[in-house]
Amino acid sequence: MEVLLAIGGTIAGEIAKNLVAPIWRPIYYLIYYKHNIENLKEELQLLDDKRTEVGLRVNNAKSNLQVVVDSVIRWQEKADGIDRRSKEFIQNEMNVNKCLNRYSFSRKAKKMTENMLALLEEARNFGEIAYPDPCQKIELWFSDERIKNFKSRESILNDILMALKNDDLCVIGICGMSGIGKTTMVKQLMKNMETEKLFDEFAMVAVSDTPDFRKIQDEIASCLGLELKNDESEVEDGLGEIGVPLGCRSNGCKIVLTSRNEFVCSSLGSQRNFLMKVLNDEEALVLFKETAGDSIVYDLLDTVNEIVNECEGLPIAIVTLSKALKNKNKHIWNDVLRHLKNSKLEYISGMKAKVFSAIELSYNYLEDEEAKSCFLLCSLFPEDFNILVEDLLEYGMGLRLFKGVEYVHEGRDRIYKLIDMLKGSNLLLEGDDKRNESVKMHDLVRDVAMSLASRNKQWHTLQSQARINEWQYDDGYKNCTAISLLCEDIKKLKHHLKCPKLELLQLWHDCQLERLPTNVLEGMKELKVLSIASRIPSLPQSIDVLKNLQTLCLLNGRLNEMHTIGALVKLEILEIRSYRLGELPAEIGLLKNLRLLNLRRVENLRYIPPVVLSRLSKLEELYLPRRYMMKWEWKEDEEKTNASLSELETHHITALHITVVNAYISPKDSVFRNLIRFHIFVGKSRLFTVHKDSENVLHLKGDASDIKGSGICVLLKEVEVLYLEEVKNLKKIVNKIEDNSYAYLKRDECVDALVRIPESPKSPLSYLSNLRKVE
């Protein structure tokens, strides 16, 4: 009986449950309608936040060349889908007859909320979201195709390749004087090894006379697609200490060293050194003629032969001089030959005297004095340094090097013109970024440039503490017009240097100082350009004496206090790079003459006080950090807690880099009407993209209805890179583009548009054949 009751009770319970559940569920959904809708909205906000967080982690991983885990990619796809469906559902819920649809909407809201909770739980269990990518190929290029087939080069190239195939050799040295072609040889080696598939991965770094081993580690890691965790530990001298494996058979790693000095290669463990010699007479003549081209006429042949002989077979001297003489008349050729034979030449360690003269002649025959100044300006930067064109612009504008230039954008045009001239003369090289935004100097050319700068302009570059001490105590600084201090212990500077003629001071080294010497700037009242990259936390106390300062570059990562900056009444260009500066000082509003404000690398910027920007009435260019979503205020009649873009409406802004969270923006276009270059991001994007500074970029996310008729639309005429991410009502933007803009956007060389839009059989931008869709 007890057994029967037990079975009967269980069966009865199940019967009751099955009878009640269908009746209760509709009642539940009706009673908890508002509760379920509110729950959905709350969880949707949490999911949005998590999507943003995961998106940032994914973008960061991709920027470090890592491969994102498949499960994370699938999570993003699912989260994007439910986010889109939930927002559509909430919008529909607001617009329909709720009485008739309460049950259906409540039920769907409950189900969507459960799906969101599952996604959030899955995200909480994420471990590592990415892993290192099998090494990306580094760009291989050969700097002078003309010499790679010369017998003297082909022979040594083959010998080095054989050595690299020898399992008993793991460290090989290539030695020879500066300008002989060692770096060119290594690049050709890499090209051949890639073709023969001798190695899977390559990394190439330049090491200066005063090496920064932490920087070397970072560069090697970058080449291999790795990210080194930041720490404060010191890296000792030597290949082993920076993580380069020195064993041979166990890891398949080979190391090729290049140096002017064979002893240096041997001291670093080279097992076999190859000495590169100069070109023979026949090869040197062929190289000179091929570089000079058709400018060599019959009656110059004897002169050409003599000039080539004076270059003594050194490729850099031959190429530099032949480019300088290209299309020049015979009188100049004769004068160059006479100079090479008779001039009293300077001596620089490791450089042939005739080589110095050849490079000096190339400099002398530059027809533009501004190009000469630009060349010498490059000598103030560190060895093997990628010199940013924007740095040259800021220095040049501050020193008033450019004649007839009124606006900053005109100065930028001028500096690019000068750089092209110097590249054409082989005095400058393309920077490693390959984006035409930086340049480099061959170390030999830089040595000559430093010598010419100190002799012709009293511009001095000091790279060692001993040199600084010598320079300080013989009063060598009194007549200087430019000083670049590139050594570590700059805190040993005299507290008070009297440099009455000094116009440029560059204090560069990545060392942490509590402060600069208190009165170090007091004797520099004519200073026009000041660049500091020494990680000081605050400005020097004596900076207020710099009443003539035009350009100030604060390029350290720890600056957090700069209230004295308001004293720099003539300042026109201000660039700040700091990860500690969260609030822009209100004192910047006192800089009435400021024309360029560059805050792109102030990574933690959170606040710009109201009215600061409006007080900068001469401002032409404003650059703000890409990663920070600036919460701009748009309306003037409300109490403002942050800067307003309306503050820029009366300014003649020609360059603007900003990110705005809200898609709804001011209808006025005066802020955007005069823009020549811009990077403008509207909406909270999950994409992180990198572009050339020279490209005009417009990134829109949200509802196109919000920006219809706004000032942003005027930029569609000038955009070169267009991103439309999850844009609704896209036709409303397209219809605002004028006919001539259609043609502009269709030109492949002008636009690279990545479009993220809802699926549609007929996209409103389908007529633009060069658009690429982001899936």
N, C-alpha and C positions, 0 to 999 in steps of 0.2 A: 504493500500500500504506500509505503514511504517512497519506494522507487517510482511507483506510478505518479505520485504527487510531484516528485522532483522533475520528472519528464514533462508532466502536464504543466507545471509552473513555467518551465523554460519555453515550452511551445506557446503557452498563453502570452508570455511576455513578448515573444517575437511577433505574435499576431497583433498584439496591441500596438507595438512599435510601428509595424508596417501599416496599420490603419491610421495612426495619428500623424505620422511624418508627412504624408502628402497634404494633410489638412493644415499642419503647423507651418510648413515652409512658406506658402504664400503669405500667411499672416505675419511670419517673421520678417519677410522682405518688405512688407508694407509698413510694419511698425518701425523697423530700423532703416527706413529709406534715407533719412537725412544723415543718420549715423554712418551708413555705408558710403554715402557720397563724400562726407567730410573725411572719413578714413582714407578714401581713395585719393583725395587732394593732398592729404598729409604725406601719404606714402609716395605719391608722385613727386613731391618736393624733395623727399629724401633720395628717391631714385635719381632725380636730376642732379643733385649734389654728388651722388656716387658716380654717375656717368661722367661728370666734369672731372672728378678726382682721378678716375681710371683713365680718362682721355689724356690728362696731363702726364700721368705716369707712362702711358703708351708713347706719347709724343717725345717725352724725355728719353725713353729707351731707343726710339728710332733715331733721334738726334745723335745718339752714341753708337749708331750703326748696329744695334742689337735686333734680334729677331723676336717678335712678340709671340707668346705662346698661343696656339690655336684656340684653346678653350677661352682665353681672354677675348680674342677676336669674335668668337661666337657669342660670348656674353654681351659684347658691345652691340652686335647685330640684334640680339633679342631685346636688349634694353632700349635700343633706338626704336624698334618696332612697337613695343608696348607703350613707350613714351608717346609716340605719334598717335596710336590708337586711343590712348587714354585722354589726350588733350582734345581729340576730335569728339570723343564720347562726352566729355564735360561741356564742350561747346554746344553739342546737340541737346544735352540735358537742360541747358538754359533756355533753349528756344522752342521746346515742344510742350504739348499739353501734359503737365505732370500728373494730373489726376488719372488719365488713361494709361500712363506708362510707368507708374511708380513701381509696380512689381518687376517689370522687365529691366528698368534702369537699376533698381536696387540689386537685383540678382547679378547683372553684368558688373556693377561696381564691386560687389563682393568677390567675384571671380578674378577681376583685374587686380584687386588688392592682394589676393592670395598669390597671384603670379609675381607681383612686385616683391612681396616678402620673400619668396623663393629666390628671386634674383639678388636681392640684398644679402641674403644669407650666403649665397654662392660667392658674392664679391668679398664678404668678410673672410672667407676661407682661401682667398688668393694667396699663394706664396710668392715666389719670384714670377713676375709677369713676362719676363723676356730673358733671353740667353744670348751670349756673344755670337755674332754672325761669323761664319767662315770668312776669312779675311777678304775685304773688298780690294779689288785691284787698285793700286795707286796709279795715278796718271803718269804714263811714261812718255817723255818727249826728248828729242835730241836737239841741242841748241844750235848746232851748225852742221847740217848735212853735208856741207862741202868737204869737210876734212875726214869724215869717217872712213872713206875708201882709200886714203893715202896709205902707201905701203908701210911707212913707219908706224902708223896707228893700227893698221890691220894686223901687223905682226904681233904687237904687244897685246892687242885685244884677244887674239887667239891663244897666246901664252897664258893670259889671266884666266880665260875660260877653261883651259886644260887644268890649271891649278885648282879651280873651283870644283872640278869633277874628281879631284884626288881626295879620297877619303881620309888620308893622313894629314891634310891641311884644312884648318878651320878658320885661321885668321891670316889675311893677306893684306899687304900694304902696297899702295900706289904712291910714289914719291916724285917730286919734281917742283921746279920753281913756280911761283904764282903766275897764273895766266897761261900755263903750258897746256891745259886742257884736261886736268885730272877729273873735275866734276863731269865734264862732257863724256869722258871715258866711262865713268861709273854709270851714267845714264844709258849709254849705249850697251854696257854690260847687262843692265837690267832688262833692256829691250830684247837682247839676244837670249837671256836666260828664260824670259817669259815665253819666247817663241819655241825654245827647246824644252820647255816645261821642266827645267832643272829643279825649280823650287815652287812651292805653293804660295808663299807669302813673301812680300818685300816691305822693308821699312828703310827710309833714307832720311837722315837728319844732318844738319850743319852744326858744327861745334866751333865756338869762337875761342880766341886765345885765353879768355877768362870764362870757362864753361860754367853754365848753370845746370847742374846734373838733374835737378828736379824738372826743369824745362825739357831736358833731353828725354827723360822718362815719359813725360806727357806726350811729346811728339811721336815717340816710338809707339806708344799705346794708341795714339790717334791713327797712325798708319795701319795698325793691326786691328782696328775696330774695337779697342778695349777702352774701359774707363777706369782710371786709378782713383781710389777713394782719397779725398783730401785729408792730409794730416800734416803735422808740424815737424815731423822728424827730418833730420838732416841726411842728405845723401852724400856719401863720401866719394872721393876721387876714384876712378877706375871703372872698367867695363863691368866687372863682376858686381860691384856695389850698386850699379843702376839697373841690374837685373838682366844684363846680356849674358847668356850662357857661354862659358868658355870651354866646356868640354867638347870633344869632337864627335866621336862615333855614336854617342848616346842620343843625340837629339836632332841631327841633320841640319844644324844651324851653321851658317857660314858668315863671316864678318869681313868686309872690305873696308880698310881704312885709307884715307888720303891725307897727305900732309906735305908741306914744303920740306920738312926735315925727316930724313930716314930714321934718325934716332927716336923720334916721337912714335913712329909706327912700331919700332922694335920694342920700345919700353911698354907698349900696350899689348905685347904678346904676339906680334906679327911673326909668322913662321917663314914667310918668304916675301921679299919686297921687290917690286918692279919699278925701275927708274924710267920715267918718261923724259925723252929728250926733245929738243926743239925740232921743228920741221927742217928737212934739208932744203937746199937752195931752190930746187925745182918745185917742191911742194909749196914753199913759201910764195913763190912767184905766181903759181896757179891760184892759190887762195886770194892773194891781193887782187889779181885781175878779175876773178869771178865776183869779188865783193865790189870793186870799183865799177865794173860793168863797162858800158859803152863810152864812159868818159875818158878812157885811155885812147888817145889818138897816136898816130905813127911817130910824130916828133917828140912824144913824151916817153917813148920806150926806154931810152937810156936813163932818164931821170927815175922812171919806175924801178928799174933794176937796182939803182943805187939806193933808193928809199927802202926797198925790200931788204937789201943787205944791212941797212942800218937797224932794221927791226930784229935782226939776229934770230930769225926763225921762230919767234914767239907768237903764237896764234892771236892772242888778245891784242898785241901791239899792231899786228898786221891788219886785223879786221877793224880796229878802232881808227887807225890812221887812214885806211882806204875809204872808209865811210866819210871821214872828215874831208877828204880830197875829192870825193865824187862830185862831178860837174863843176869843179873849180877850174879857173883858167891856168895857163902854164906858168904865169908869174908866181902864183901861189904855190904851185908844185915846186918850183925852183927855190922859193923862199923857205919852204918846209925842209927841203934837203939841206940847204945851207944851215938852218937852225939845228938840225940833227947832227951835223958834222962839227959845228963850232960852239954851240952853247955850253955854258958851264952848268953842269947838271947836279941836281940835288941827289943825295944818297939816302935811300930808304932800305933798311935791312931786308934781305930776301928779294930785292928787285934790281933788275939790270938798269943801269943809268939810261940807256937808250929807250927802254920801255917807259920810264917816267916821262921822258921827253915826248914820246909818241902820244901818250895820253894827254899831256899838257897841251900839245899842239891841237889835238882834237877839241879841247876846251877853248883854246884861244881862237879857233876858227868858227866857233859858234857865233852866228851873226846877230843874235839877240842877247842883250845884256841881262834881261830877265831870266833867260834860260841858264845863263852862267850862274846867276844868284840861286836859282832853283837847284842846280847841280851841287853847289857848295852847301846849300841848306841840307841836302840829303846826307852830307858827310857828318852831320851832327848826331845822327842816329846810330845805334849800336851795330856792330858787325853782324852780317847775315840777317839783318832785321827786315821784316816786311813793313815798309814805310807806307802808312796810309795816305792816300791822296788828300783826304780831308784834313790830316795833320799839316800837310804842306800848305793847303789852302789857309788854314787858321794862322799858321806862322807868317805866311806871305802877306795876308791881309793886315796882320798886326804890325809888320815891319814896313808896310806901304811899299812893297816891292813891285806891285802891278800898276803901271801908269794908265790913266784914262779909265780906271775901273771905279764905278760908283756903287754898284750893288754886289752883295755876296755871290749871287748866282753868276754875275759877270766874272768875278774872280775865279769861280770854279771852272768856267769855260776857258779862262786864260791858263790856269794851272794844267789842265788836260792838254792844251795846245803845247805848252812848254815841255811836258813830259813826253809827248810824241816826238818832239824835236830831239830830246836827249836819248830816247830809245833808238831813233834813227841814226844817231851818231855812236851807238853802242856804249854810251856812257851810263845808261840805266837799263835794267832788265825788268821783265814782267814779274810781278809778285807771285808768290806761291798760290794765292787764291784763284788765279786764272780768271778773275772777274773784272779786271781792269780797274780795281779799286786800291791796289797797292803796287809798289815798285821795290826793287832791290838793287843794291850796288855790288858788283864783283869786289871781293876784298882788296884786290890790287888797285882797282879804280878808286876805291874808297881811300886807300892810303894816299894816293896822289891828290884826291880832292881835299883831304884833311890838311895836307901840306900847302896846297894852294889857298885854302880858306884862311889858314893862320897867317900866311904871307900877304895875301891881297886884301883881306877884310878884317884881320884881327879876330877871326872866329876860331875858337880853340875847343878841341874835344879832348877831355882828360879821362883816361880809362883805368888808371891805377892810382893807389894811394901815394906811392912814391912820387909819381908825376905831379899830383896835386900838392904834396908838401913842397916839392922843388918850386913849383909855380907860385905858391903862396909866399914863400920866404924870399924870393928875389923880386917881389912886387910885380910879377909878370902880368898881373890882372889889371893893372891901372889903365892900360890903353885898349883893353879888350872891348869889342862891340858885341860879341856873342860868346857864351861859354856853355858847353855841354859837359856835365859831370856824370860819368857813367860808372863810377866805382861804388863799392858797397859801403865803405865807411865814411859817408859824407858828413857824419856828425862831427868829424874832426876838423871841419872847416873853421876858419877863424870866425869869431862872433861878429866881426865888423869888417867887411871887405869894402874898401873904397874903389868903386868901379864907376867913375863919373861918366864914362862913355858907353856903358853897357846897355844894349837894347834888347838882348835875348838871353835868358837864363833857363837852362834845362837841367833839372835835378832828377835823374832817373836811376833808380835801382830798387829791386823788390825786397828791401829790408825794412824791418819794423823799427821806427823811431818813436820815442815818446814825443819829441818835438824837434823842430829845426832850431839851430842856434838863435837866441832871442832877437839879436839885432842884425842878423845876417843880411837883410835887405836894405838897411838904412843908407848905405853908400851907393845905391843903385837907383837914384831918383829919375833917371832917364829911361828906365826899363819899359819896354813896350810889349814884350812877350815873356810870360812866365809859365813854365810847364813843370809840374811836380808829380813824380810817380814814386814815392817812397813810403807810402802807407801811413803817413802821419794822420792822427785823429782830428787835428784842427789846423786852421791856417796859421802861418807864422805871425807872431805878434806885431812885427814891424811892417806888415803888408800895407798898412794904411798910409805909408809914405809914398807909395807907387801911384802918384797922381796922374802919370802919363801912360799907365798900363792900358793896352788895347786888347790883348788876348790873354786869357787865363785858362789853363788846362790843368785840372786836378784829377789825375788819372790813377789814384790809389783806391784800394777797396775798403778803407776803414774810416774815411772822413765822416764825421757826424756833427761837427760844429763849425759854422762859418759865418757867424753874425757880424764879423768885421768887414765883410765883403762890400757893404754899402758905401765904404769910403772910396772905392775905385770908380770915381765919377766919370772917367773917360772910357771905361771898359766897353768894348764893342762885341767881343766874342767870348763866351763862357761855355766850357765843356766840363762836365763832372762825371766821373765814373766811381761809384761807391755802392757797396751793398748795405751800408749802415744808415744812410741818409733817408729817413722815412718821410720827412716833411721839408718842403722847399722853404728856405728862410724868407721871411717877409721882407728882409733888407734887400733882396734882389730887386724889389720894386723901386729902389733908389737909383738903379743903374739906367738912367734916362737915355743913354746913348747905345744901349745894348741892341745889337742887330742879329746875333745868332745865339740861341740858347739850346745846347745839346745835352739832354738828360737821358739819352737812350739806354745808357748802362747804369742808371741809378735803379738797381733792380728792386729795391724795396720801397720805392716812392709810393706813398699812400695819400698824400695831401698837398694841395697847392692852395695857399690862402687866397680868398677873394681879393680882387682889385690889383694883385701883384702883376698879372699879365696886362691889364689895362694901362698900367703906369709905364709899361715898356713901349712907348709910342713909336719908337724907331725899329721895332722888332720886325725882321724879315723872314727868319727861319726858326721854327720851333720843332724840336725832336723830343718825344716822350717815350718811355719804355714800352716795348711791344707787349710784354707779358702782363703788365698791370692794366686791369680793366678800369680806366679812369671814370669815376662816377661824376661826370660833368653835370653842373646845374645849367639849365637852359633858360629859365625865366628870370627876368630882372626884378619883377615886382614882389618876389618872395624872399624871405630871409635865407641867405645863402650860407651853406656850410662848406662849400668847395668852390674852386674856380669855375667861371662860366665862359663858354666859347664866345658868348656875345662880347666878352672883353676884347676879342681880337677883331671885331667888325670894323673898327676905325683904323686898323693897322694895314700896312701893305705887305701881307704875308705871301711869300712866294714858295715856301717849302714847309710842309706840315706832316709830321708823323704822329698819329694819335690812335688810341683805341677807345671806343665809346660803348658802354654796355647796352644802353637803350636804343632800339631801332627808331624810336620816335625822336626826331631831331628838329631843330629850329627851321622854319620855312625860309629864312633869309639865306641868300647865297653869297653875301659879301665876304664871308670868311674864306670861301673856296674859289671865288671868281678869279683871283690872280695867281693861283697855284701853278708853279712850273714843275715841281716834283712833290710827290706825296705818297705816303703809305697810310691809308685810312681803313680802320677795321671797325665795323659797326655790328654789334651783337656779340653775345657771349659764345665764342667759337670753341669747338673742341679740336680744331685743326691748328697745328703750329707749322708755319711755313717760313722759309728763308728766301730772301730776294736780294738782288743787287740794290744798292742805294740809289742807283741811277734809274731804276724802273719805277714807273708810276703804278701803284698797287691799290686796288679797291676791293675790300672784302665785306660782303653784305650777308647778314643772316637775320631772318625774321620775316615779317609781313611787309611786302612791297608797298602796301597801302599806307603804311606809316611814314614812308619817305617820299611818297608821290608829291611833287611840287616843292620838295625841299631843296636846300642848297647843294646837297650831295649829288643830285642828278646832273649838275653842270659838269661834274668830274667824269661822267661817262663819255664825254667828248675826248678826253685826254688819257683815259686809262690804257695801260699796256698789259697789266696782269689783273684779270677780273675773277674774283671768287664769288659765286652765288651759292651759299650753303643753306639748304632747307628753306628756300625763299618761296613764300606763298604769294599768289597773285602776281606772278612774274611779269605778266603782260603789261601791268601798269608801269613797270620800269622801262620795258622795251619801248613802249609807246612814247616815252619821253625822250628817247634818243633821236636826234635829227638824222636826216637822210645821209648827210656827209659823215656822220659818226658811224653809220652802218659800214660804209666803205672802209673807214679807218680800222674798225674792229675786225674786218675780214682779212686784213693784211697779216699774213703769218709772221712777218718780222716785227710786228707792233704789238701783238696781243697773244697771251698764253692763258686762256681762260679755263678754269677748272670749275665745273658746275655740279652742285649737289641739289637736285630738285626732285619733287615727287614724280613717280612714274607717270608718263603721259605719252600717248601715241603721237602727239604733235607738240613737240616742245616749241615755245615761242622764240627760242634762239636756234632752231634747227637750221636756219639759213646760214649760220656762221660755221663754215666748214672746218675751221681750225679749232673749234671748241673741243675740249676733252672732258669727259664726264668722270667724276670721282664716285666710285661705287662705295 
